[in-house]
Amino acid sequence: MNIVQFKKWILCLVLLSFSSFTYAERIKDIASIEGVRSNPLVGYGLVVGLDGTGEPTVYPIQEFRAMLLRLGITIPVGVNLKLKNMAIVTVQAQLNAFHRAGQTLDVTVSSVGEAKSLRGGSLLMTPLKGIDGETYAIAQGNMVVGGFGVQGSDGSKITINVPTTGRIPNGAIVEREVLSPVNEGDFITFLLDRPDYTTAKNISNSINNIVGPGVARPMDAGSVQVSAPRDHSQRVMFLSSLENLDVNEATAPARIVVNSRTGTIVISSAVRVSPAAVAHGNLVVTISENKQVSQPGPLSNGQTTVTDQSDLDVKQEKTRMFLFSPGVDLKDIVKAVNAVGAAPGDIMAILSALKQANALHAELVVI
């Protein structure tokens, strides 16, 4: 790609931004760029300065001894340290693709032991490492803890939120950056958040209609490859223009999602039902046990006895039948089900029966 072609493409994209008034989705809202991702970092350290809410175990003391030894301070053997103002914690952070050395990261600090609260504590210098074992950031600072907890001598306690987890805004300094491959090669690749062949085709067509034929190529249902300039600054401008293009996202597949634990049912707008008649009713059987006392007559020399009596009652609720016509949509389904007063459990049974009868044209997902 030469500089003349690049300038023409940018001009076309700018003109499109002024002339387009569609309400379609932007590419940046439905896809991401391959190679642009965050990297999790984790560390293991000490929080000090707690108001007696630390860990009564030996692990913080061992870590404290090792830290003092690194600082050139040796604690004599046999000295029994009782430190209730320390806690062993894990430190987590996310290193974005374009973070550079010297920038800061927010970190989350969580207790891994028996500490009751991290409120008022300060994290000591903790290396944050990636999956490769290399140190990418150094964390340290005072924590912000949203939780609060108090405990009485009799064991009663009150806890608000979670006092064993805190945040340190800008609490880590990046020491080593992760190079992103987005500026390498002759191509960039858009990865769809919801893979769909139609959406991939629409993205490719939208780019080719503005930039030129053959620039974008759908590789599969989840990715679209685009030719891009090699110059880094030109590539940034090119990507900025592409990600703001409007694309008509494909209609979601017909699907019904049922949460069997909460009774939540979500039906997509593409669900259709073939002609079917549904009858749904409940049979209620009630069995009650009663005690009957048999009292003998006067001067009969009889004995009072207690007998069991069982009462059986069978009730059947009124059953209503409703008919689905050909091509029924979501609105009609909801209206028909509401008309019979069906509860979430009943709706699940109706949908499952419709699926078994091959009358429900949708994927039934139970979570």
Sequence and secondary structure as in RCSB ss.txt:
>XXXX:A:sequence
MNIVQFKKWILCLVLLSFSSFTYAERIKDIASIEGVRSNPLVGYGLVVGLDGTGEPTVYPIQEFRAMLLRLGITI
PVGVNLKLKNMAIVTVQAQLNAFHRAGQTLDVTVSSVGEAKSLRGGSLLMTPLKGIDGETYAIAQGNMVVGGFGV
QGSDGSKITINVPTTGRIPNGAIVEREVLSPVNEGDFITFLLDRPDYTTAKNISNSINNIVGPGVARPMDAGSVQ
VSAPRDHSQRVMFLSSLENLDVNEATAPARIVVNSRTGTIVISSAVRVSPAAVAHGNLVVTISENKQVSQPGPLS
NGQTTVTDQSDLDVKQEKTRMFLFSPGVDLKDIVKAVNAVGAAPGDIMAILSALKQANALHAELVVI
>XXXX:A:secstr
  HHHHHHHHHHHHHHHHH     EEHHHHEEETT   EEEEEEEEEE  SS S  SSHHHHHHHHHHHHTT   
 TT      SEEEEEEEEEE TT  TT EEEEEEEE SS S  TT EEEEEEEE TTS EEEEEEEE B   EEE
E TTS EEEES TTEEEEEEEEEE S    GGGSSSEEEEEESS  HHHHHHHHHHHHHHH TTSEEEEETTEEE
EE  SSHHHHHHHHHHHTT EE       EEEEETTTTEEEE TT EE SEEEEE  EEEEEEEEEEEE   TTS
    EEEEEEEEEEEE   EEEEE TTB HHHHHHHHHHTT  HHHHHHHHHHHHHTT EESEEEE 
